[in-house]
C-alpha cells in the first residue's frame, strides 16, 4: 500500500499552470523550512499571531516540521487542517492551508498562507488563494470560506478584498504583547459562483474523492 492510499491527503493535488498545492513529504518539508528561514516578510512586519518564523534558523526549521507533523496527525472528520505546500515548477515556495471544524454539518472552511519573501510581488499569493478556494468550493462543496489578516498587513488585505470577500467583522487580538486589529472576511458560494472571468483559473483537482471519504464530507448531506 502506498502513502496516498493509506493517508489520502497525500494524494491530493491542486494544479494551475506552474503552481501546485499538495502535502509535502518530509524531504520537501525540510526544503520548505529553508524557505521560511530565508524570510517570509520584512523584519519590521508582524503578520502572524505567533512569530513562528522568527528566531534561530534551527529553531524555525524544527518548529515548522513539528507543526506540519502535528497537523497531519490531527486530521479527522471533526476537525482538519491540510497544510499544503505551494510548489512552483516543483520547488517549494510557501504554504497554503485549508481547514475546518465540523465541516460535514457547517460546510464552512478557512484558509491561511505564507510565501517566501523572494516570491512576493509576482501575483502568486492571489493565484494560490484562488486555487485553495477552488478546492474548497469545487472539490469539497463548501458553503463559505473565511480568512483574516491584521490591519497592518496591506498585501493580505488587498488580495482578500480584490477576490470579492465580504467583511466579516473586526477583532482585537493580543499579538506578541501588544493589541492588534484583525480584519475578518467571508466568501460565500454565491460570491464564488459570480466571480469575474479573471478569477476563473484553469485549475485541475486530483485525489479529492478519497479525501472526501476519509473526512466523511458527504455523510451529513446524505442524511
N, C-alpha and C positions, 0 to 999 in steps of 0.2 A: 504494500500500500504506500502510495506517495504522500507527501506532506499535504498537498491540496485536498486529497481525498480524506485524510484524517482530520484536517482542520480547514474547512472550506474557505475561510477568508484569505488563505494563501493563494487560492486560485482566482481571486477577484482581480480584474483588470479594467481600468478606465483609460481609454486611449484617445488622444486627439492630436493628430499630426506628430510632432516631435516630443510631445509630452505624454507621460504615462503615470497613473496613480496606481499603486499596489503596495501590499505589505512587503517591506524589505526583509530579506533573510539576514542572518547575523553578520555575515561578511559585509553586506551592503549597509547594514545598520552602523557598523564601525566607520564606514566611509561617510555616512550621513552625519555622524557625530563630529567628524573632522570639519564638515561644512559649518556646523554650529560653532565650533571653536574658532573658525576663521572669521566669524562675525555675522550677525543677523540684522543688526541695526547700529546706527551711530552710538558711540559710548554715552552721549548725554541723554539719550532717549530711554524710556522705560515702558515698552509696550505690553509687558506681561505682568500679571498679578504677582507671580513669583519669579524672581530673577534667576531662572534655572540655567541660563546660558552665560552667566557672569561668574568669574572665579578662575581658579587654576585649570588649565586645559584637561588634566587627568580627571578632575572632579566633574567638569562639564561632560566629558565623554562618558564617564561611569554613570552619571545621573541620567543621561539620555538613554543609555542602554537599559538601565533598570526601569525607567518609565515605560519604554516600549514593551519590555518583557512583562511588566505588571499588567499593562493594558491588555495584552494577549490573553493572560490568564484569567481575566475578569469578564471576558466576552460571554454573554448569556442572553436568553430571550428577555429577561427582566431589565437588563442594562448592558449596553455595549458601547465601546469606543474603538473604532477602527482607525489606527494611526498609520495612514497610508504615506509611503514615501512618494515624493514628486521626483520623477526621473525625466531628464531631458537628454534625448539621444543616448539613453542607457545610463547616464550619470546622475547620481542623487544630488538634488539641489535644494531640497526643502521637504516640508511635511504638510499634509492636508488631512485633518481629522474629520470624521463624521461620527456622530454618536447620538444615543437616545436612551431614555428610560421608559419602560412600559410601551414600547413602540407599537406592538400589535393592537393596543387599545387607542393610544393617543394619535398615532401616525405623525408625531411631531419629533423632529430631529434638530440637531445643531451642528455647526461647523466651526473649525478653528484652523489656523495655519501659521506657518512661518517659512521664510525664504532666505537663502543665503544672500548676504549683502551684495555680493558680486553680480547677482541676478536681478536686482531691483531695477525699476525704471524701464522694463522691457515688455510690459504687458502680461507677464507670466502670472502674476498674482490674480489678475482678473480671469485669465483662462482657467487656472486650476480651481478657482471658486465655481466657475460655470460648470466645470467637469464634475465637481462634487455635487452641485445642485442637480445635474443630470442624473447622477447615480441615485440621489435621494428620491427625486420625483419620478423619473422614468424607470429606474431599476427597482427601487424599494417601495414605490407607491406612497410616498409621504404626502401628508395634507399640508404641512408647512415646514419651513426651515428657518431656524433662528441663528443669530450671531450677535456679537458685541465687539465694541472697540472703545478704548479710552479716548477721552475728548482730545488729548494731546497726541493722537496718532492720526494725523490727517490723511495719510495714504490709505489706511484700512477703512476709515470712514468714507473716504472718497470712492473707493472701489464698491463698497456696500451700497451706497446711495446711487451710484451710476447703474447698478444692476437692477434697480427697481424695488429694493426692500422698503417697507414702510417702517417709520419709527415705532418702537415698541416699549418706550419708557426710558427713564434715566435712573441710575442707581449710584449712590456714593459708596465707594469701596475703600477699604484700608489697603494701601499699596506701599509696601516697604516702609511702614511707619508714618505715612502721610495719607491724607484723604485724596482720592482721585475720582473724577466723574466718568462713569461708564455709560456709553450710549448703547442701547439695545435695539435690535432690528428684527423684522419678521417678513419672510417671503411666503405668500400663500400659493397654493397650487393654481389658483385663478390668475395671479400675477405672473407666475411662471409660464402658464399657457399663453398669456398675452404679451410675452416679451418680444422686443423688436427683432428683426431679422439678423442684426449684427450680433445678437446674443445667442443665435441658434447655431452653435458649433457642430461640426461633424464629429460626434463622439461615438465610440464603439465600446460596448459593455461586454465583458466575458465573466463567466463564473458567478452570475447573480443568483440563479435558481438554487444552487446548493447552500448559499449563504442565507437566502430567504427561508429555506427549510430548516437550517440549523437554528436560526433565531426565531422560528415559528411566527414569521411575519404575517402569515395568511390565516392563522387559526381564529383570531377574533373576527376577521372579515367573514369567514365561512360560518361562524357561529351566529 
